[in-house]
Amino acid sequence: MNRYPWWKYAILVVAVLVGLIYTLPNFFGEAPAVQVSSGKATLKVEPALAARVETVLKEAGLQPDFVQFDGNSVKARFSSTDTQLRAKDVLSRALNPNPADPGYIVALNLLSASPEWLSSLHALPMYLGLDLRGGVHFLMQVDMNAALTKRAESLTGDIRSLLRDKNIRHAGIQRQGNAIELRFRDAATLAAARNTLGDTLPDLQWQEQPEGGEFRLIGSLKPEAARRVQEQALRQNITTLNNRVNELGVAEPVIQQQGLDRVVVQLPGVQDTAKAKDIIGRTATLEVRLVDDSAEAAAAAAGTGPVPFGTERYLERGGAPVIVKRQVILTGENLTDAQPGFDGQTQEPAVHLTLDAKGSRIFRDVTRENVGKRMAILLFEKGRGEVVTAPVIRSEIGGGRVQISGRMTTAEAADTALLLRAGSLAAPMEIIEERTIGPSLGADNIAKGFNSVIYGFIAIAVFMVVYYQLFGVFSTIALAVNLMLLVALLSMLQATLTLPGIAAIALTLGMAIDANVLINERVREELRAGVAPQAAIHAGYERAWATILDSNITTLIAGLALLAFGSGPVRGFAVVHCLGILTSMFSAVLFSRGLVNLWYGRKKKLKSVAIGQVWRPATAADATGKA
């Protein structure tokens, strides 16, 4: 009756072992480390950099605990702060031979001090949020009206070029706020223009407004198109901010949307607010120029001659020099979109660019006059420029759609599209809230938060053991397992633990023990009714399950609502809250019953159970005896 099959015990043992392994890293603390990340938008960190870092450290006589590549950076952990500082200096000199133009950002950092065998199992500690680790917090407002204005300006140029190509005469085109006003001298021309524009520019809605002897056509973005422009601007700004924050060497930055037009930037561990604001507010520009393929330019690129007059020398992503002309053909203002894709003929990876009307006209003329020559796309950051790509012009390119292909992998095409698309902010942003939290305050928050959890656990354990005796011990062990599984899940998900998250853990303790209280009281009721101990245990767990399931499902619905509609600290609370409900149902029902079955299930003639005082209602016989 009260016996588990062996496979159920195996599941419980595996769950406890996995929980223990993934909880352990949170107890080892952090060790000093050095993080190497890209310092330029055109330089990507590759896995080969990890081997190079190991070689540099070995030659300098420095022995790291390990060196690992995590996708965006290379991190090396050390046993002491002195070794960390020496490693930073050594790597800075080796990786950046020209300090004035650093290719890599070498930053001090902290990594988990857990053993390497745990790291090899991807057992990593939870990240600590801003309120626990200290750092800076920015709330930034995106100027959505500026994004719509920029789109309206682009559409104004498109309309002007389109009407010129269709030979439709107008009396003037001008932008009025986010609307576009066209004037015509007769109704027939207005009708022809409206038909042409309606077919070609589906994002605009048109309205006729006659005025005196002129005919006016007012175009404005459709609500769904305006919303799409705003969403794209917000996404591009978030992508750009991610690229810029990478330079600060932040272990786990938080850059996320809040509401319709705001972005939250949290940088744990960063105390230099001025530097963070400088990096976040930096601008990057894109330029398109022709490559000088003359003999003098080739000699200058090889380093055997001077740079010809009217040209400049830049480096490609691979480090090869390129001599480009000073004359700027196009800038990033003319680029409306860049997406990775494939060449329609060769099926090679390619980057597809979309230009506005002005850029399309200029690009068509330039490519027609320079077939067979190279064109360089340069990205400028912090006053320095690099060549992202320099393809050969094979034919005249019109229509505002440009394709860059040749000698690119799929990943390189995606990276190039990202660089071209996110080189600068799509819409201006303003910092409307700024907050700095010191590391000492963060440590104090950690101490107070964990003390509240520990003291709460001890108080619950004492009550349960005193009130329910051995069943209270089982409940306390199940509660400890529940806490361990919750921490393990948060670590496996690499969740960011914040102060509201600690509050949710404390709340989970109370909710988890509530299920055990229901079970224990149900067993007591069966015993009061005169049911045999084995049958009382079985009935107690079976009949309490429906109540436990109902109460947890309703609480889970409330947690999911917080997760869906909340933001910031509320979402952090909701994540821990929802996970805690799931782990509590497992530990309170399955695990605690496994302990009870293991202890009492083998006893065939069980006369009593240690579940505390069982009060039985007075019977008629008892009343007669007393009389």
C-alpha positions in Angstrom: 0.0 0.0 0.0 2.7 2.5 1.1 5.6 1.3 -1.0 7.2 2.9 -4.0 8.5 0.8 -6.9 12.3 1.0 -7.4 12.0 3.3 -10.4 10.2 6.0 -8.3 13.0 6.0 -5.8 15.5 6.2 -8.7 13.7 9.3 -10.0 13.9 10.9 -6.5 17.6 10.1 -6.1 18.4 11.5 -9.5 16.4 14.7 -8.9 18.2 15.2 -5.6 21.6 14.6 -7.1 21.0 16.9 -10.0 19.7 19.5 -7.7 22.7 19.2 -5.4 25.2 19.5 -8.4 23.5 22.6 -9.8 23.1 24.2 -6.4 26.7 23.8 -5.3 28.3 26.5 -7.5 26.3 29.1 -5.6 28.3 28.3 -2.4 31.8 28.8 -3.8 31.6 32.6 -4.3 33.5 34.4 -7.0 37.1 34.6 -8.0 39.1 37.4 -9.9 39.1 37.0 -13.6 40.0 38.9 -16.8 37.5 39.2 -19.7 38.7 39.9 -23.3 35.9 41.2 -25.6 35.8 43.0 -28.9 36.7 46.7 -28.9 35.5 47.3 -32.4 32.2 46.7 -34.2 34.1 45.1 -37.1 36.2 42.7 -35.0 34.5 39.5 -33.9 35.8 37.4 -31.0 36.6 33.9 -32.3 37.3 30.6 -30.4 40.9 30.8 -31.6 41.4 33.9 -29.3 41.1 31.6 -26.2 44.2 29.6 -27.4 46.0 32.9 -28.0 45.2 34.2 -24.5 46.5 30.9 -23.0 49.7 31.2 -25.0 50.3 34.8 -23.9 49.7 34.0 -20.2 51.9 30.9 -20.4 54.8 33.0 -21.9 54.4 35.5 -19.1 54.6 32.8 -16.4 50.9 33.2 -15.3 48.8 30.1 -14.6 45.1 30.7 -14.9 42.6 28.3 -13.3 41.0 28.0 -16.8 40.5 30.0 -20.0 37.1 29.7 -21.7 35.3 31.1 -24.8 31.7 31.9 -24.1 30.5 33.1 -27.5 31.1 36.8 -27.1 34.3 37.0 -25.0 37.2 35.0 -23.6 37.5 34.8 -19.8 40.4 33.7 -17.7 40.1 33.0 -14.0 42.9 33.4 -11.5 43.5 32.5 -7.9 44.5 36.0 -6.6 43.9 39.6 -7.4 47.6 40.3 -7.9 47.7 37.6 -10.7 44.6 39.1 -12.2 46.1 42.6 -12.4 49.3 41.3 -13.9 47.3 39.2 -16.5 45.3 42.3 -17.5 48.5 44.3 -18.2 50.1 41.4 -20.1 47.1 40.7 -22.3 46.5 44.5 -23.0 50.1 44.8 -24.3 49.9 41.6 -26.3 46.5 42.0 -27.9 46.7 45.7 -28.4 50.1 46.6 -29.8 48.8 50.1 -30.6 47.3 51.5 -27.4 45.8 54.4 -29.3 43.7 52.0 -31.5 42.8 49.0 -29.3 41.2 46.0 -31.0 40.2 44.3 -27.8 38.7 45.4 -24.5 40.6 43.7 -21.6 38.5 44.2 -18.5 38.6 43.0 -14.9 35.8 40.7 -13.9 34.6 38.1 -11.4 33.8 34.5 -12.2 32.4 31.7 -10.1 35.0 30.0 -8.0 33.4 26.6 -8.3 35.7 23.7 -9.4 36.3 23.0 -13.0 34.4 19.7 -13.0 31.3 21.6 -12.1 31.9 24.2 -14.8 32.3 21.3 -17.3 28.8 20.1 -16.5 27.6 23.7 -17.1 26.8 24.0 -13.4 27.0 27.8 -13.0 25.8 30.0 -10.2 22.8 32.4 -10.5 23.6 35.9 -11.7 23.1 38.6 -9.1 21.0 41.5 -10.0 21.8 45.2 -9.6 20.4 45.5 -6.1 22.5 42.6 -4.9 25.8 43.2 -6.7 25.8 47.0 -7.1 26.2 48.9 -10.4 24.3 51.5 -12.4 20.7 51.7 -13.6 19.5 53.8 -16.5 15.9 54.2 -17.7 16.0 55.6 -21.2 13.2 57.2 -23.2 13.2 56.7 -27.0 12.0 59.6 -29.1 9.4 57.8 -31.1 8.3 61.0 -32.8 11.8 61.4 -34.2 11.7 57.9 -35.6 8.4 58.7 -37.4 9.8 62.0 -38.6 12.9 60.2 -40.0 10.6 57.8 -41.8 8.5 60.6 -43.2 11.6 62.4 -44.5 12.7 59.2 -46.2 9.2 58.7 -47.8 9.2 62.3 -49.0 12.4 61.6 -51.0 10.9 58.3 -52.3 7.7 60.1 -53.5 9.7 62.9 -55.2 11.8 60.3 -57.2 8.7 58.1 -58.0 6.7 61.0 -59.4 9.7 62.1 -61.5 10.2 58.6 -62.9 6.5 58.4 -63.8 6.6 61.9 -65.3 3.8 63.1 -63.0 4.1 66.9 -62.5 3.4 68.4 -59.1 3.4 71.9 -57.6 5.4 71.0 -54.6 6.1 68.4 -52.0 6.8 69.2 -48.3 6.6 67.5 -45.0 4.2 68.8 -42.4 5.2 67.1 -39.1 4.8 63.4 -39.8 2.5 63.9 -42.8 3.5 64.6 -46.4 1.7 67.2 -48.4 1.6 67.1 -52.3 0.2 70.0 -54.4 -1.2 69.6 -57.9 -2.8 72.0 -60.4 -5.6 69.7 -61.6 -7.7 66.8 -60.4 -6.5 64.4 -63.1 -2.9 64.7 -62.1 -3.8 64.3 -58.5 -5.8 61.1 -59.3 -2.9 59.7 -61.4 -0.5 60.4 -58.5 -2.7 58.9 -55.9 -3.1 55.7 -57.9 0.7 55.4 -58.5 1.5 56.2 -54.8 -1.2 53.9 -53.5 0.2 50.9 -55.4 3.9 51.6 -54.7 3.8 52.9 -51.1 1.3 50.7 -49.2 2.4 52.1 -45.8 0.8 55.5 -46.5 -2.9 56.4 -46.4 -4.0 59.4 -48.6 -6.6 62.1 -48.2 -7.6 64.7 -50.7 -7.9 68.3 -49.5 -8.7 70.9 -52.2 -7.6 74.5 -51.4 -8.5 77.4 -53.7 -7.3 76.7 -57.2 -4.9 73.9 -56.0 -5.5 70.3 -55.2 -3.7 68.9 -52.2 -3.0 65.3 -51.4 -2.1 64.6 -47.7 -0.3 61.3 -47.0 0.3 59.9 -43.5 1.5 56.6 -42.1 -1.1 54.0 -41.5 -1.4 53.1 -37.7 0.0 49.6 -38.2 2.9 51.0 -40.3 3.7 53.7 -37.7 3.7 51.0 -35.0 6.0 48.9 -37.1 8.4 51.8 -37.5 8.4 52.4 -33.8 9.0 48.8 -32.9 11.8 48.5 -35.4 13.5 51.6 -34.0 13.2 50.3 -30.4 14.7 46.9 -31.5 17.6 48.5 -33.3 18.3 50.8 -30.3 18.4 47.7 -28.0 20.7 45.9 -30.4 23.0 48.9 -30.6 23.1 49.3 -26.8 24.0 45.6 -26.5 27.0 46.1 -28.8 28.2 49.2 -26.9 27.7 47.8 -23.4 30.0 44.9 -24.5 32.9 47.3 -24.2 32.4 47.8 -20.5 33.2 44.2 -19.7 29.9 43.7 -17.7 29.3 40.1 -16.8 25.5 40.1 -17.2 24.1 43.3 -18.4 20.3 43.7 -18.5 19.0 45.6 -21.6 15.3 45.2 -22.1 12.2 47.0 -23.3 9.9 48.6 -20.7 6.6 49.7 -22.0 6.2 51.0 -25.6 9.0 53.5 -25.7 11.4 52.9 -22.9 14.6 50.8 -22.4 16.0 49.7 -19.1 19.8 49.4 -18.9 21.3 47.7 -15.8 25.0 47.2 -15.6 25.9 45.1 -12.4 29.4 45.7 -11.1 29.9 49.0 -13.0 30.4 52.0 -10.7 31.8 54.6 -13.2 28.6 56.2 -14.3 30.3 58.8 -16.5 32.1 56.1 -18.5 28.9 54.1 -18.9 27.0 57.1 -20.1 29.8 57.9 -22.6 29.7 54.4 -24.1 25.9 54.2 -24.2 25.5 57.6 -25.8 28.3 57.1 -28.4 27.4 57.5 -32.1 28.6 55.4 -35.0 28.4 56.4 -38.6 28.5 54.5 -41.9 30.1 55.7 -45.1 30.3 54.3 -48.6 33.4 55.3 -50.7 35.2 54.1 -53.8 38.4 52.1 -53.5 41.5 53.6 -55.3 42.9 50.7 -57.5 45.7 52.7 -59.0 49.4 51.6 -59.0 50.2 54.4 -56.4 47.4 53.1 -54.2 48.6 49.5 -54.5 52.1 50.6 -53.4 50.7 52.6 -50.5 48.7 49.5 -49.4 51.8 47.4 -49.6 53.7 50.0 -47.5 56.2 50.8 -50.2 54.8 54.2 -51.1 53.0 57.3 -49.8 49.2 57.4 -49.7 48.0 59.3 -52.9 46.5 62.7 -52.6 42.7 62.6 -52.0 42.7 59.1 -50.5 43.0 57.5 -47.0 44.3 54.2 -45.7 42.0 51.9 -43.7 42.1 48.3 -42.6 39.7 45.5 -43.6 38.3 43.1 -41.0 41.1 40.6 -41.8 43.7 43.3 -41.3 44.5 43.9 -45.0 45.0 47.6 -45.8 42.7 49.3 -48.3 43.2 52.7 -49.9 39.8 54.5 -50.3 39.0 57.9 -51.8 38.0 60.7 -49.4 34.8 61.5 -51.3 31.8 60.1 -49.4 29.2 58.6 -51.8 26.6 57.6 -49.2 26.2 57.7 -45.4 24.2 55.6 -43.0 21.4 58.2 -43.2 20.6 56.7 -46.6 20.4 53.1 -45.4 17.0 52.0 -44.2 17.6 48.3 -43.7 20.2 45.6 -43.9 19.3 41.9 -43.7 21.3 38.6 -44.2 20.3 36.4 -47.1 21.5 34.4 -50.1 22.5 35.3 -53.6 19.7 34.4 -55.9 22.0 32.9 -58.6 25.0 31.4 -56.7 23.1 30.7 -53.4 26.1 32.2 -51.6 25.6 34.1 -48.3 24.9 37.7 -49.0 23.8 41.0 -47.3 20.7 42.7 -48.7 20.7 46.5 -48.2 17.7 48.8 -48.7 18.4 52.5 -49.5 16.1 55.5 -49.4 15.2 57.4 -52.6 18.2 59.8 -52.5 20.6 57.0 -51.7 19.1 54.8 -54.5 19.5 57.5 -57.1 23.1 58.2 -56.1 24.0 54.5 -55.9 22.5 53.9 -59.3 24.6 56.6 -60.9 27.8 55.6 -59.1 27.6 51.9 -59.9 26.8 52.7 -63.6 29.9 54.7 -63.9 32.2 52.4 -61.9 31.5 48.9 -63.1 34.5 46.6 -62.3 35.8 48.8 -59.5 35.6 48.1 -55.7 33.4 50.0 -53.3 34.2 50.1 -49.6 31.7 50.3 -46.8 33.3 51.9 -43.7 32.1 52.0 -40.1 33.4 54.9 -38.0 33.4 54.6 -34.2 35.1 56.9 -31.7 36.8 58.8 -34.6 38.3 55.7 -36.1 37.1 53.9 -39.2 37.4 50.4 -40.5 36.3 48.7 -43.8 33.4 46.3 -43.1 33.5 45.0 -46.7 34.8 46.1 -50.1 32.9 44.2 -52.9 33.4 44.6 -56.7 30.7 46.5 -58.6 29.6 44.0 -61.3 26.8 46.0 -62.8 24.6 49.1 -62.4 22.4 48.7 -59.3 19.1 50.6 -59.2 15.8 50.3 -57.4 17.2 51.0 -53.9 18.1 47.4 -53.2 21.8 46.5 -53.0 23.4 43.1 -52.5 26.8 42.4 -51.0 28.2 38.9 -51.6 31.3 36.9 -52.1 33.7 35.2 -49.7 31.3 35.3 -46.8 30.0 32.6 -44.5 26.4 32.7 -43.3 27.6 33.9 -39.9 29.7 36.7 -41.5 26.7 37.8 -43.6 24.6 38.0 -40.4 27.3 39.9 -38.6 27.8 42.4 -41.4 24.1 43.0 -41.7 24.0 43.7 -37.9 26.9 46.1 -38.2 25.4 48.0 -41.0 21.9 48.0 -39.5 22.9 48.8 -35.9 25.9 51.1 -36.3 23.9 54.0 -34.8 20.7 54.6 -32.9 17.6 54.5 -35.0 16.0 57.2 -32.8 17.4 59.6 -30.2 17.3 58.4 -26.6 17.3 60.4 -23.4 18.2 59.2 -19.9 15.2 60.0 -17.7 16.3 58.1 -14.6 19.7 57.3 -13.3 20.6 55.3 -10.2 23.9 54.0 -8.7 24.0 51.2 -6.2 27.3 50.7 -4.3 28.8 47.2 -3.8 28.6 47.5 0.0 24.8 48.1 -0.2 24.5 45.1 -2.5 26.4 42.9 0.0 24.1 44.2 2.8 21.0 43.3 0.7 22.4 39.8 0.1 23.1 39.3 3.8 19.6 40.5 4.9 17.8 38.6 2.2 19.5 35.3 2.9 19.2 35.7 6.7 15.5 36.2 6.3 15.3 32.9 4.3 17.5 31.0 6.8 15.6 32.3 9.9 12.3 31.6 8.3 13.4 28.0 7.5 14.6 27.4 11.0 11.4 28.7 12.5 9.3 26.5 10.2 11.5 23.4 10.9 11.2 23.9 14.7 7.4 24.2 14.6 7.0 21.2 12.3 9.2 18.9 14.4 7.6 19.9 17.7 4.0 19.7 16.3 4.3 16.7 14.0 7.2 14.8 15.5 8.7 12.4 12.9 6.3 13.5 10.2 7.5 17.0 10.9 11.1 15.8 10.3 10.0 14.3 6.9 8.3 17.7 6.1 11.4 19.6 7.0 13.7 17.4 4.8 11.2 17.8 1.9 11.3 21.6 2.5 15.1 21.6 2.3 14.9 19.6 -0.9 12.4 22.0 -2.3 14.7 25.0 -1.6 17.6 23.1 -3.1 15.7 22.2 -6.3 14.5 25.8 -6.6 18.0 27.2 -6.5 19.2 24.5 -8.9 16.5 25.4 -11.4 17.4 29.1 -11.2 21.0 28.2 -11.7 20.3 25.9 -14.7 18.2 28.7 -16.3 20.9 31.2 -15.5 18.3 33.5 -14.0 19.3 36.8 -12.4 18.5 36.8 -8.7 17.3 40.1 -7.3 16.0 41.2 -3.9 12.3 40.6 -4.9 13.5 37.1 -6.0 14.8 36.4 -2.5 11.4 37.6 -1.2 9.8 35.1 -3.5 12.0 32.3 -2.1 11.0 33.2 1.4 7.3 33.1 0.3 7.9 29.7 -1.3 8.9 28.2 2.0 5.6 29.1 3.6 3.6 27.9 0.6 5.6 24.6 0.4 5.1 23.7 4.0 1.4 24.4 3.7 1.1 21.3 1.5 2.8 19.2 4.1 0.5 20.6 6.8 -2.6 19.6 4.7 -1.2 16.1 4.3 -0.3 15.7 8.0 -3.7 16.9 9.2 -5.4 14.7 6.8 -3.5 11.7 8.2 -4.5 12.8 11.7 -8.2 12.9 10.7 -8.0 9.4 9.4 -6.4 8.2 12.6 -9.1 10.0 14.7 -11.7 8.1 12.7 -10.1 4.8 13.8 -8.5 3.9 10.4 -5.4 1.7 10.6 -2.1 3.6 10.5 -1.0 2.2 7.0 -4.5 3.0 5.6 -4.5 6.4 7.2 -1.1 7.3 5.6 -2.4 6.2 2.2 -5.7 8.0 2.5 -4.1 11.1 3.9 -1.8 11.6 0.9 -4.5 10.6 -1.7 -7.2 12.9 -0.3 -5.0 15.9 0.4 -3.6 15.8 -3.2 -6.8 17.4 -4.8 -6.7 20.3 -2.3 -3.0 20.8 -2.8 -3.4 20.8 -6.6 -6.3 23.3 -6.5 -4.5 25.8 -4.2 -1.2 25.6 -6.2 -2.9 26.0 -9.6 -4.8 29.1 -8.5 -1.5 30.6 -7.1 0.3 29.6 -10.2 -2.3 31.5 -12.3 -1.6 34.6 -10.3 2.1 34.2 -10.7 1.8 33.7 -14.5 -0.3 36.9 -14.6 2.5 38.8 -12.9 5.0 37.2 -15.3 3.0 38.2 -18.4 2.0 41.7 -17.4 4.7 42.8 -14.9 8.1 44.2 -15.7 11.4 44.7 -13.9 11.4 43.6 -10.2 7.8 42.2 -10.6 8.9 39.8 -13.3 11.9 38.7 -11.2 9.5 37.9 -8.3 7.1 36.1 -10.6 9.8 33.8 -12.1 11.0 32.6 -8.7 7.4 32.4 -7.5 6.2 30.2 -10.4 9.2 27.9 -10.2 8.8 27.6 -6.4 5.2 26.4 -6.9 6.4 23.6 -9.2 9.2 22.5 -7.0 7.0 22.6 -3.9 4.4 20.3 -5.4 7.2 17.8 -6.3 8.9 17.9 -2.9 5.8 18.1 -0.6 3.9 15.3 -2.3 6.3 12.9 -4.1 9.5 13.3 -2.0 7.9 13.5 1.4 5.8 10.4 0.6 8.9 8.6 -0.5 10.4 9.2 2.9 7.3 8.1 4.7 7.0 5.0 2.5 10.7 4.2 3.1 10.3 4.5 6.9 6.8 2.9 7.5 6.1 1.0 4.3 8.2 -2.1 5.2 6.3 -2.5 8.5 3.4 -4.9 8.0 1.9 -4.7 11.5 2.1 -1.0 12.1 0.4 0.0 15.4 1.1 3.7 15.6 2.8 6.6 13.7 4.8 9.5 15.2 2.6 12.4 13.9 2.1 14.3 17.2 -0.9 14.3 19.5 -4.1 12.8 17.8 -7.2 14.2 19.5 -10.1 11.8 19.1 -13.7 13.0 19.7 -15.3 11.8 22.9 -17.5 8.7 22.4 -20.6 7.6 24.3 -18.7 4.8 26.0 -16.1 7.3 27.2 -18.9 9.5 28.7 -20.5 6.4 30.5 -17.2 5.3 31.9 -16.5 8.8 33.3 -19.9 8.8 34.9 
